[in-house]
């Protein structure tokens, strides 16, 4: 298995953004020393109460400057928010600055609120994201100048990038998705997929079995990486871990909810947000979303991994096999978790959990 430090870079009331970023770099420096494989961040916009990272490229360059071995990048760029040529240029420069340590997630975006201030149509986001994969391969082709003429993007015949990526044909690509068509696309193109805790592992498993079947048919020379992301907290004992982290875990994802309307209760916000998953044909995800702030539900269904090192390792092993993932994206810094507890959790995870699972292969 492989292991990542994953971060929404949540806002913290008593921190300035600068202080929050400095804490992030300390986390990544420790992860780099402890044999973590990856560092990933999200791209979120226009919610100062939620995430403080709207520029994944700056995250990647900052992380690269403070680490020596880990591979880092976005999970992922919201492709429709960018001009494709500008994004292709940026990815190439970031990969060179990282000396070929970049991992590149691409997503269509799941929040319409990110699109409106840019004057963009939220409903027109999926096909540009998929087409951008072909665009990257054209932009980074050995034949230069390059051109591209697709359904969404057009670039003139005489375009030459000043900088090409260090990795060929491009940095490894990821798409966090549970959509069957997108998973089929990922298998065809050699792209690593993954999913978050709000999608049930029991629902994901059959879709990922099909993905693995299609990956095999494509005859890729390597095994795919399949990511799963959730909260993790490790302490010396289960009792101490639960005492420190469980209540905080039940508050960790309040930022997923839209800002409250006048007079709207927290429970109403949760119910309304959960209904959106029903509209997408995902009743299992709707149930998780409706209970995402219930600590007992989180523990009963192993949706967050909290405990002593051996407990957390056992949870990851069991869920990786059930949910067909071989890359664990751990979100270590959540809610108002104190800095000392945060760093102890990362250290225990790196010193005891990773070695216990490093040679484990879920599929």
SVG drawing of the C-alpha trace seen along z (x, -y; Angstrom):
<svg xmlns="http://www.w3.org/2000/svg" viewBox="-36 -37 51 46">
<polyline fill="none" stroke="black" stroke-width="0.4" points="0.0,0.0 0.9,-3.7 0.0,-6.5 -0.7,-10.2 -1.1,-13.3 -4.3,-14.9 -5.5,-18.3 -8.5,-20.6 -6.3,-23.2 -9.3,-24.0 -9.7,-27.5 -8.9,-27.8 -10.5,-30.7 -7.5,-31.5 -5.0,-31.3 -4.2,-33.8 -3.9,-32.1 -0.1,-32.5 0.0,-30.7 -2.2,-27.9 0.1,-27.4 3.1,-27.3 1.5,-24.6 0.8,-22.7 4.5,-22.9 5.4,-21.4 3.0,-18.6 4.5,-17.8 8.1,-18.0 7.3,-15.4 5.4,-13.2 8.4,-13.4 10.7,-12.2 8.3,-9.3 8.1,-7.7 4.8,-9.0 4.4,-8.6 2.3,-11.6 1.0,-15.0 -2.3,-16.2 -4.6,-19.2 -8.0,-20.2 -9.0,-23.3 -11.8,-25.2 -13.0,-28.8 -15.0,-31.6 -15.6,-30.1 -13.3,-31.9 -15.0,-29.8 -14.0,-26.6 -10.9,-25.9 -7.9,-28.2 -6.5,-26.7 -7.7,-28.1 -4.4,-27.6 -3.2,-24.0 -0.1,-25.0 1.1,-27.2 0.5,-24.3 2.6,-22.0 5.5,-24.4 5.5,-25.2 5.3,-21.6 8.0,-20.7 10.3,-23.3 9.9,-21.8 10.2,-18.1 12.8,-16.0 11.1,-12.7 7.3,-12.9 5.4,-13.3 2.9,-16.2 0.1,-17.8 -3.5,-18.7 -6.4,-16.4 -7.3,-18.1 -7.4,-21.0 -10.9,-22.1 -10.3,-21.9 -13.3,-24.0 -12.1,-27.0 -8.9,-27.3 -8.0,-28.1 -6.5,-24.8 -3.4,-26.3 -2.7,-28.2 -3.2,-25.2 -0.9,-23.0 1.8,-25.7 1.4,-25.7 1.5,-22.0 4.7,-21.7 6.4,-24.5 5.3,-23.0 6.6,-19.6 10.0,-21.1 10.1,-23.0 9.5,-19.7 12.1,-17.9 9.5,-15.4 7.8,-14.8 4.4,-16.1 1.1,-14.1 -1.7,-15.7 -5.4,-15.3 -8.1,-16.6 -11.7,-17.1 -14.8,-18.7 -15.8,-20.4 -18.8,-19.5 -19.9,-22.9 -21.7,-25.3 -20.7,-28.2 -17.2,-27.9 -18.3,-28.6 -20.7,-31.5 -18.2,-34.2 -16.1,-33.3 -19.1,-33.6 -18.9,-29.9 -21.7,-27.4 -21.6,-24.7 -23.5,-22.3 -20.8,-22.4 -17.9,-20.9 -17.6,-17.1 -16.6,-17.0 -13.9,-19.7 -12.3,-17.8 -12.1,-14.6 -10.9,-16.3 -8.2,-18.0 -6.4,-14.7 -6.0,-14.6 -5.1,-18.3 -2.2,-17.7 -0.9,-14.9 -1.0,-17.1 0.7,-20.1 3.5,-17.8 4.0,-15.9 7.6,-15.7 6.3,-17.3 6.3,-21.1 4.7,-23.5 1.4,-21.8 -2.2,-22.4 -5.5,-21.0 -9.0,-21.0 -11.6,-19.3 -15.2,-19.7 -14.3,-22.1 -10.8,-23.4 -9.0,-24.9 -5.4,-26.0 -3.7,-27.4 -1.2,-25.6 1.9,-27.5 1.8,-27.1 5.0,-26.2 5.3,-25.8 8.3,-27.5 8.7,-24.7 7.8,-21.0 7.1,-18.8 10.0,-16.8 7.9,-13.6 6.8,-12.1 4.2,-12.1 3.0,-14.1 2.9,-13.8 0.8,-10.8 -2.9,-11.7 -5.7,-11.1 -9.5,-11.6 -11.4,-11.2 -14.7,-9.7 -17.2,-6.9 -19.0,-7.6 -19.0,-4.4 -18.3,-6.3 -15.4,-8.2 -14.0,-5.1 -14.1,-3.5 -12.3,-6.5 -9.7,-6.3 -9.0,-2.6 -8.7,-3.4 -6.3,-6.2 -4.2,-4.9 -5.5,-7.4 -5.6,-6.6 -9.1,-7.0 -10.3,-7.2 -13.2,-8.3 -14.0,-9.9 -15.7,-8.6 -19.1,-10.0 -19.4,-7.3 -20.1,-3.8 -17.3,-1.3 -19.9,1.4 -21.2,-0.7 -17.8,-1.5 -16.4,2.0 -18.4,3.4 -17.6,0.3 -13.9,0.6 -13.9,4.3 -15.2,3.3 -12.5,0.7 -9.8,3.2 -11.2,5.5 -11.0,2.7 -7.6,1.7 -6.4,5.3 -8.0,5.3 -6.0,2.1 -2.8,4.0 -1.2,1.2 2.3,2.3 1.6,1.3 -1.1,1.9 -3.4,-1.1 -3.5,-3.3 -7.0,-3.5 -7.3,-6.1 -9.6,-6.3 -9.8,-9.4 -11.0,-9.9 -10.1,-11.3 -7.4,-9.6 -6.1,-10.1 -3.6,-7.9 -2.7,-8.0 -1.0,-5.7 -4.3,-3.9 -7.8,-3.6 -9.2,-5.4 -6.9,-8.4 -7.5,-8.6 -11.2,-8.6 -11.2,-11.1 -9.1,-13.5 -10.5,-13.1 -14.0,-11.5 -16.0,-14.6 -13.8,-16.7 -14.2,-14.2 -18.0,-14.6 -17.5,-18.3 -14.7,-18.0 -16.8,-18.3 -19.2,-21.1 -17.6,-23.0 -19.2,-20.6 -22.6,-22.3 -23.7,-25.4 -23.7,-28.6 -26.8,-28.8 -29.9,-30.6 -31.6,-33.0 -33.3,-31.0 -32.1,-27.7 -30.9,-25.1 -27.9,-23.0 -30.1,-19.8 -32.0,-21.4 -28.8,-22.2 -27.7,-18.6 -31.0,-17.2 -31.1,-19.5 -27.5,-18.7 -28.1,-15.0 -31.0,-15.2 -28.7,-16.3 -27.2,-12.8 -30.6,-11.2 -31.0,-13.4 -27.8,-11.9 -29.0,-8.4 -26.8,-7.7 -28.9,-6.8 -26.0,-5.3 -24.0,-8.5 -27.1,-10.4 -27.3,-8.3 -23.6,-8.9 -24.0,-12.6 -27.1,-12.7 -25.1,-11.1 -21.7,-12.6 -21.9,-14.6 -23.0,-11.7 -19.9,-10.3 -21.5,-6.9 -22.5,-6.4 -18.9,-7.3 -17.4,-4.7 -20.1,-2.0 -19.5,-2.2 -15.7,-2.7 -16.0,-6.0 -13.1,-7.6 -10.1,-5.8 -9.4,-6.7 -7.4,-4.6 -4.1,-3.1 -1.7,-2.2 -2.7,1.4 -6.4,0.4 -6.0,-2.0 -3.8,0.4 -6.5,3.1 -9.3,0.7 -7.3,-0.3 -6.5,3.3 -10.1,4.4 -11.6,1.4 -9.0,1.5 -9.9,5.1 -13.7,4.4 -13.5,1.1 -10.7,2.0 -8.2,-0.7 -4.4,-0.6 -3.6,-4.2 -4.8,-5.7 -5.3,-9.5 -5.4,-10.5 -6.7,-13.8 -4.8,-14.4 -5.6,-18.0 -9.3,-18.6 -11.6,-20.7 -9.7,-22.3 -7.3,-19.4 -4.4,-20.8 -1.0,-21.1 0.7,-18.7 -1.9,-16.0 -1.8,-16.5 1.9,-16.0 1.9,-13.0 -0.8,-11.4 1.2,-11.9 4.3,-10.5 2.6,-7.4 1.0,-6.8 4.4,-7.0 6.3,-5.0 3.8,-2.2 0.9,-2.2 2.8,-2.5 5.3,0.2 2.5,2.6 0.8,2.1 3.5,1.3 3.7,4.8 0.0,5.4 -1.7,5.6 -5.5,5.4 -5.9,6.5"/>
</svg>
